[in-house]
Amino acid sequence: MRIYLALALQAMWTGVCQAAMQHYPAAWGHYDVCKSQIYSDEGLTWDYMACQPEAADMTQYLKVTLDPPNITCGNPPETYCALENPYMCNNECDASTEELAHPPELMFDVEGRNPTTFWQSTSWKRYPKALLVNITLSWNKTIELTDDIVLTFESGRPEQMVLEKSLDYGRTWQPYQFYATDCLDAFTMEPKTVQDLTQHTLLDIICTEDYSRGYVWKYDKTVRFEIKDRFALFAGPRLHNMASLYGQLDTTKNLRDFFTITDLRIRLLRPATGATMVDENNLSRYFYAISDLKVQGRCKCNLHANSCVFDKEKLSCECEHNTTGPDCGRCKRNYQGRAWSAGSYLPIPKGTANICIPNNIGPVIRPNASSLGVANRKEVAPQVALSTAPSVHVANRKRARVCDNELMRCQNGGVCVSNVRCNCPAAYTGLLCEKPRCESELGGCRGAGSGQLPLRPPSFFGLPLLVLLLGLALL
């Protein structure tokens, strides 16, 4: 009997410990709903929230260009040798024969075929002149990266390479990351890895030697630009705390732009040589070949759309919140009652929609964005639409009546009083009754209506009782 009781108590204690280690729900990072219908004292109304499209494989929407244009092998036909065995020269490339052609679109086809399909360059037949190739990926749309960029090489991995990004459709470029077998020699940069970065140095451009070692090319074929490792600096090693990451994207200058692109450019500067001297008598060993390229991301819609459509070879956001444009970057005509603003990830989990309002409606102050828990409270700034307002409450008393605007009515069953303030139910507080009152209580919110898990471990008021029962069981 004592054994059974002890086992039962152990199971109870394990449950308590697991509850203490719960993380933010994964859905907190999705923002995949722009609005929902809610009941209020005045009937069925819309509750608006920030939203964004789900992540997808963006390689199916891109346009690829190569420079120089004639750098792809096969015209004229050519025979290639294996890097590790210069006497094995049985790989053919012939652009006029489908089975032997290696055009650039094979970088983005379905993998898993046998034999492997891949793009391939001409060989280094003009050595010692550099074998230079620029591969440009263009979307004609602003994209937010959500996962690592991964290149899989069929050849040896390049000994020198640069990944670049553009935010203005290819007019200007800036480096994302440098790759080399010797960073000091190639780019006069100290070698680093993404693990050397911190929250304060995340935007630094580094040179890494991790993906360029010629002598291991046969076993390691991938080259990465590590997006998730950078996310983990804010969201934790397993990206459990996405709320913290989204809060930082909302409040840290240039952070969101760092993960935003319109174009990518891969600059191949020196092919793999097997960590040996270049064999000038057998230059058919040296070339570039890429079998797969992965770019995972989502359309940037400024948190004003939850879907993005591909029509007539072009991506475009399906804008909500009375916004318009490819990125939902401006208010619709006659909905410019205040200046356009991107949506906000804060407060978690619904964010702030920052809806464009009709021209005949006066300025509106959005409610204060809540902070992301005790740890980040000093770093998260309130989201106030009118920067001249000394405080949200004062601004609303002087410049806006919270109950006479459809977009600012009391929430969660709150009742308007004299058209200027909300009388909130016992469970809610805040200017518009938008905050669960339990947020300010010890232990945080745990009810289903709060929409969030506690930001601190649950209360262990039952611990003394468990210890007492466990002691009795072992007597």
C-alpha positions in Angstrom: 0.0 0.0 0.0 2.8 2.3 0.9 4.5 1.6 -2.4 1.4 2.4 -4.4 0.9 5.6 -2.5 4.5 6.6 -3.0 4.2 5.9 -6.8 1.0 8.0 -6.9 2.6 10.9 -5.2 5.6 10.6 -7.5 3.3 10.8 -10.5 1.6 13.9 -9.0 5.0 15.6 -8.4 6.1 14.8 -12.0 2.9 16.4 -13.3 3.6 19.5 -11.2 7.2 19.7 -12.5 6.1 19.4 -16.1 3.5 22.1 -15.6 6.3 24.3 -14.3 8.3 23.8 -17.4 5.6 24.6 -20.0 6.6 27.1 -22.7 4.6 29.4 -24.8 2.2 27.6 -27.1 3.5 27.3 -30.7 0.4 29.1 -32.0 1.5 32.3 -30.4 3.9 32.9 -33.2 1.5 32.3 -36.0 -0.7 35.4 -36.1 -2.7 33.6 -38.8 -6.1 35.3 -38.1 -6.8 38.9 -39.0 -10.2 39.2 -37.3 -12.9 37.3 -35.5 -16.4 38.0 -34.5 -17.2 38.6 -30.9 -20.4 39.4 -29.0 -20.7 42.7 -27.2 -23.5 44.6 -25.6 -24.2 46.1 -29.0 -24.4 42.7 -30.8 -22.0 40.9 -33.1 -18.9 42.9 -33.8 -15.4 42.4 -35.3 -12.3 41.9 -33.1 -9.3 42.9 -35.2 -5.8 41.6 -34.7 -2.3 41.5 -36.3 -1.9 38.7 -38.8 0.6 37.3 -41.3 0.8 34.5 -43.9 2.1 31.1 -43.0 5.6 30.2 -44.0 6.1 28.3 -47.3 8.8 27.1 -49.6 9.6 30.3 -51.5 11.7 28.7 -54.2 8.5 27.8 -56.1 7.8 31.5 -56.7 11.3 32.9 -57.6 13.0 33.9 -60.8 16.7 32.8 -61.2 19.3 34.5 -63.3 23.0 33.6 -63.8 25.9 36.0 -64.5 27.6 35.4 -66.8 24.6 34.1 -68.8 26.7 31.4 -70.6 28.2 29.9 -67.4 26.0 26.8 -67.4 27.8 23.7 -68.8 26.8 21.9 -72.0 27.3 24.4 -74.8 29.6 23.1 -76.1 29.4 19.6 -74.5 32.0 18.9 -71.9 33.3 15.9 -69.9 34.1 16.3 -66.2 36.4 14.5 -63.9 35.9 13.6 -60.2 37.7 15.9 -57.8 39.0 13.0 -55.6 40.0 10.9 -58.7 41.3 12.9 -61.6 41.4 9.8 -63.8 37.6 9.1 -63.4 36.2 11.3 -66.2 32.8 9.9 -67.1 30.5 12.8 -66.2 29.1 14.4 -69.3 27.2 17.7 -69.8 25.4 18.4 -73.0 22.7 21.1 -73.2 21.2 19.6 -76.3 20.4 16.3 -74.6 17.8 16.4 -71.8 19.4 13.5 -69.9 22.8 15.2 -69.9 21.7 18.9 -69.5 22.1 20.7 -66.2 20.1 23.9 -66.4 19.6 26.3 -63.4 16.0 25.2 -62.7 17.3 21.8 -61.5 18.4 23.6 -58.3 14.7 23.9 -57.4 13.2 20.6 -58.6 11.9 17.8 -56.4 14.8 16.0 -54.7 15.1 12.3 -54.2 15.4 11.3 -57.8 18.0 8.8 -59.0 20.2 9.9 -60.5 20.4 13.3 -58.7 19.4 16.3 -60.7 21.5 19.5 -60.4 22.7 22.7 -62.1 26.4 22.7 -63.2 28.8 25.4 -64.3 31.4 25.2 -67.0 34.8 23.9 -65.7 37.7 26.1 -64.7 39.3 25.9 -68.1 40.4 29.6 -68.0 42.6 29.1 -64.9 44.3 31.1 -63.4 41.5 33.6 -64.2 38.9 33.3 -61.4 35.8 31.2 -62.0 33.1 33.6 -60.9 29.4 33.0 -60.9 26.5 35.1 -59.6 23.2 33.3 -59.0 20.4 35.8 -58.3 17.1 34.8 -56.8 14.3 37.4 -57.3 10.8 37.4 -56.0 9.6 40.9 -57.0 8.1 40.9 -53.5 9.3 41.5 -50.0 9.9 38.2 -48.2 10.5 37.5 -44.5 12.8 34.5 -43.9 11.7 31.9 -41.4 14.2 29.1 -41.6 17.8 28.5 -42.7 18.9 29.1 -46.3 20.4 25.8 -47.4 22.5 25.1 -50.5 23.3 21.5 -51.3 26.3 21.1 -53.6 26.7 18.1 -56.0 30.3 19.3 -56.5 32.7 20.1 -53.7 31.6 23.1 -51.6 33.2 26.4 -52.8 36.4 27.5 -51.1 35.2 31.1 -51.3 31.6 32.3 -51.5 29.5 35.3 -50.4 25.7 35.3 -49.7 24.2 38.7 -50.3 20.7 40.2 -49.9 18.8 43.1 -51.4 15.9 45.0 -49.9 15.2 47.2 -53.0 14.7 44.6 -55.8 18.3 44.3 -56.7 19.3 47.9 -57.0 21.7 47.7 -54.0 23.2 44.7 -52.3 24.7 44.1 -48.9 26.5 40.9 -47.6 24.7 38.4 -45.5 27.6 36.1 -44.8 31.1 35.3 -46.1 32.4 31.7 -46.5 36.0 30.6 -47.0 38.5 28.0 -46.2 40.7 30.8 -44.9 38.7 34.0 -43.9 41.7 36.1 -43.2 43.3 35.3 -46.5 40.1 35.6 -48.6 38.3 38.5 -47.0 40.6 39.9 -44.3 38.1 38.8 -41.6 38.5 36.8 -38.5 36.6 33.5 -38.8 33.5 33.2 -36.6 30.5 31.0 -36.3 26.9 31.9 -35.5 27.5 30.4 -32.1 29.8 33.4 -31.4 27.0 35.9 -31.9 25.0 37.4 -29.0 21.7 39.4 -28.9 23.8 42.5 -29.2 25.9 41.3 -32.2 23.2 39.4 -34.1 23.3 42.0 -37.0 27.1 41.6 -37.4 28.2 40.2 -40.8 30.6 37.3 -40.2 32.9 35.1 -42.2 32.7 31.4 -41.4 35.0 28.5 -42.3 32.6 25.8 -41.3 31.2 25.1 -44.8 34.3 25.5 -47.0 36.7 22.7 -46.1 37.7 21.1 -49.4 39.0 17.8 -48.0 35.6 16.8 -46.5 33.5 17.8 -49.6 32.5 14.2 -50.3 30.6 13.8 -47.0 29.4 17.4 -46.2 27.7 19.0 -49.1 25.5 21.6 -47.5 26.2 25.3 -47.0 23.9 27.2 -44.6 22.9 30.7 -43.6 21.6 30.0 -40.1 18.3 31.8 -39.5 17.1 29.6 -36.6 20.2 29.9 -34.6 19.8 33.7 -34.7 16.1 33.3 -33.7 17.3 31.2 -30.8 19.2 34.1 -29.3 15.8 35.5 -28.3 13.5 32.5 -28.4 15.7 29.9 -26.7 17.6 26.9 -28.1 14.5 25.0 -29.2 12.5 28.2 -30.1 10.0 27.6 -27.3 9.7 31.2 -26.4 8.5 32.7 -29.7 6.7 35.4 -27.8 10.1 36.9 -26.8 11.3 36.7 -30.4 8.2 38.4 -31.8 8.4 41.1 -29.1 12.0 41.8 -30.1 11.2 41.9 -33.8 8.6 44.5 -32.9 10.8 46.7 -30.8 14.5 46.3 -31.8 15.6 48.6 -34.5 16.7 46.9 -37.8 16.0 43.4 -36.4 13.0 42.7 -38.6 14.8 44.1 -41.7 17.7 41.8 -41.1 15.4 38.8 -41.9 13.7 40.6 -44.8 14.7 40.4 -48.4 13.4 41.0 -51.9 16.4 39.2 -53.6 19.2 36.9 -52.7 22.5 36.6 -54.6 25.0 33.7 -54.3 28.5 34.8 -55.4 30.7 31.8 -56.1 34.3 33.0 -56.1 36.5 29.9 -56.0 35.5 26.2 -56.5 36.6 23.3 -54.4 40.2 22.1 -55.1 40.4 19.3 -52.5 42.8 21.4 -50.3 45.6 20.8 -52.8 47.3 22.9 -55.5 45.3 23.3 -58.6 46.2 20.7 -61.2 46.6 22.8 -64.4 46.8 19.6 -66.5 43.3 18.5 -65.5 41.1 21.6 -65.0 37.9 19.5 -65.7 38.0 18.6 -62.0 37.0 22.1 -60.9 33.5 23.5 -61.3 30.3 24.3 -59.3 27.2 22.1 -59.1 24.2 22.7 -56.9 21.5 20.0 -56.5 19.1 21.8 -54.1 18.4 25.2 -52.7 16.0 25.9 -49.9 14.5 29.2 -48.9 11.7 29.1 -46.4 9.8 32.3 -45.7 6.6 34.2 -45.9 5.3 37.2 -47.8 5.8 40.4 -45.8 2.4 42.0 -45.4 3.2 44.3 -42.5 0.9 42.2 -40.2 -2.1 43.2 -42.3 -2.8 40.0 -44.2 -3.0 36.3 -43.4 -2.7 35.0 -47.0 -0.5 35.7 -50.0 -1.5 34.8 -53.6 0.7 34.0 -56.6 -1.1 35.3 -59.7 0.4 36.2 -63.1 3.9 35.3 -62.0 3.6 37.7 -59.0 3.2 37.4 -55.3 0.8 39.8 -53.5 -0.7 40.0 -50.0 -4.5 39.8 -49.6 -4.7 42.8 -47.4 -7.0 43.3 -44.5 -7.5 46.2 -42.0 -8.4 48.6 -44.9 -4.9 48.5 -46.2 -3.7 48.0 -49.8 -0.5 47.5 -51.9 1.7 44.5 -52.6 2.9 44.6 -49.0 -0.3 46.2 -47.5 2.0 49.2 -47.1 -0.6 52.0 -47.3 -4.2 52.8 -46.4 -7.0 52.4 -48.9 -8.4 55.5 -50.5 -10.8 57.2 -48.1 -9.3 55.3 -45.2 -6.6 57.7 -44.3 -8.1 59.2 -41.1 -4.6 58.6 -39.6 -1.2 57.8 -40.9 -0.6 54.2 -42.0 1.3 52.0 -39.6 2.5 48.4 -39.7 0.7 46.0 -37.4 2.3 45.2 -34.1 3.1 41.8 -32.6 2.3 43.3 -29.2 0.5 42.6 -27.0 1.0 38.9 -27.2 -0.7 36.8 -28.5 -3.1 38.8 -30.8 -0.9 41.9 -31.4 -2.3 45.3 -32.5 -3.9 45.6 -35.9 -3.4 49.3 -36.4 -6.3 49.5 -38.8 -6.6 52.2 -41.3 -9.7 54.3 -40.4 -12.2 56.3 -42.6 -11.3 59.9 -43.3 -14.3 61.2 -41.3 -13.2 59.6 -38.0 -10.8 61.5 -35.8 -7.5 60.4 -34.3 -7.6 57.1 -32.4 -5.2 56.0 -29.7 -4.5 52.3 -29.6 -4.3 50.7 -26.2 -1.0 50.1 -24.5 0.9 47.0 -25.7 1.6 44.7 -22.8 5.2 43.7 -22.1 6.5 40.2 -22.5 6.9 39.2 -18.9 9.1 40.4 -16.1 12.4 39.6 -17.9 11.6 41.9 -20.9 9.6 44.5 -19.2 12.3 47.2 -19.5 13.0 46.4 -23.2 9.4 46.6 -24.6 8.1 50.0 -25.4 4.4 50.8 -25.2 2.8 51.0 -28.7 1.1 54.4 -28.8 -0.2 55.6 -32.2 0.2 59.3 -31.4 3.7 60.0 -30.2 2.7 63.4 -28.8 0.4 61.9 -26.3 1.8 62.1 -22.7 0.0 58.9 -21.7 -2.6 56.6 -23.2 -5.2 57.5 -20.6 -4.7 61.3 -20.8 -4.7 61.2 -24.6 -8.0 59.3 -24.7 -9.6 61.7 -22.3 -8.5 64.7 -24.4 -8.5 63.5 -27.9 -10.7 60.4 -28.4 -13.9 59.1 -27.0 -13.3 55.3 -26.6 -16.9 54.3 -27.0 -18.1 56.3 -30.1 -15.7 54.6 -32.6 -16.5 51.0 -33.8 -12.8 50.2 -33.6 -12.3 51.2 -30.0 -15.4 49.9 -28.2 -15.1 48.2 -24.8 -13.9 44.6 -25.0 -14.7 41.5 -23.1 -18.2 42.6 -22.0 -17.1 46.1 -20.9 -19.8 48.8 -20.8 -19.4 52.4 -22.0 -19.9 55.1 -19.4 -20.8 58.5 -20.8 -19.1 57.6 -24.0 -15.7 58.3 -22.5 -14.6 55.2 -20.5 -15.3 51.5 -20.1 -16.8 50.0 -17.0 -15.1 46.5 -17.0 -16.3 43.2 -15.7 -14.5 41.9 -12.6 -12.2 39.6 -14.6 -10.8 42.4 -16.8 -9.1 45.7 -16.6 -7.4 48.3 -18.9 -8.6 51.2 -20.9 -10.8 49.0 -23.1 -11.1 46.1 -20.7 -8.5 44.4 -22.9 -6.3 43.0 -20.1 -7.2 40.0 -17.9 -7.0 41.2 -14.3 -5.2 38.1 -13.3 -2.1 39.3 -15.2 -1.2 41.5 -12.3 -1.9 38.7 -9.7 0.7 36.4 -8.2 1.1 33.4 -10.5 -0.3 35.1 -13.6 -3.2 34.0 -15.7 -4.1 30.3 -16.0 -7.7 30.4 -17.1 -8.9 29.5 -20.6 -10.2 33.0 -21.1 -6.8 34.6 -20.7 -5.4 33.4 -23.9 -2.0 32.7 -22.5 0.0 30.5 -20.2 1.7 32.0 -17.1 5.0 33.8 -17.6 6.3 32.3 -14.4 6.1 28.8 -12.9 2.8 27.9 -11.4 2.3 28.3 -7.7 3.5 25.4 -5.6 1.1 26.0 -2.7 0.5 22.2 -2.7 4.2 21.3 -2.2 4.1 21.1 1.7 1.1 18.8 1.5 2.8 16.5 -1.0 5.9 16.3 1.2 3.8 15.5 4.2 1.9 12.8 2.4 5.1 11.3 1.0 6.6 11.2 4.5 3.6 9.4 5.8 3.7 6.9 2.9 7.3 6.0 3.7 6.7 5.4 7.5 
